[in-house]
Amino acid sequence: MDADRNFTNLLPTDADGILVAELYQGRWSVETLFQTVTQNFHR
């Protein structure tokens, strides 16, 4: 059985799993910031 998992359309030569994880973490940091701003400053 093949254990590969595809979580991105990037080729392994373009980004390894560590880079993909770091980018994903950064993306959710931005999402969390927008949620915080919306909850605290929404009129």
TASUL-V53150 format. One record per backbone hydrogen bond with DSSP energy under -1.0 kcal/mol. NH is the residue of the N-H (numbers start at 1). CO is the residue of the C=O. E is the energy in kcal/mol with one decimal. If there is no record, write none. Layout:
nh;co;e
NH;CO;E
NH;CO;E
//
This chain:
nh;co;e
14;11;-2.0
15;11;-1.8
20;16;-2.3
21;17;-2.4
22;18;-2.4
23;19;-2.6
24;20;-2.4
25;21;-2.4
26;22;-2.2
27;23;-2.3
28;24;-2.1
29;25;-1.6
30;26;-1.7
31;27;-2.3
32;28;-2.4
33;29;-1.9
34;30;-2.5
35;31;-2.1
36;32;-2.4
37;33;-2.6
38;34;-2.6
39;35;-2.6
40;36;-2.1
41;37;-2.3
42;38;-1.2
//
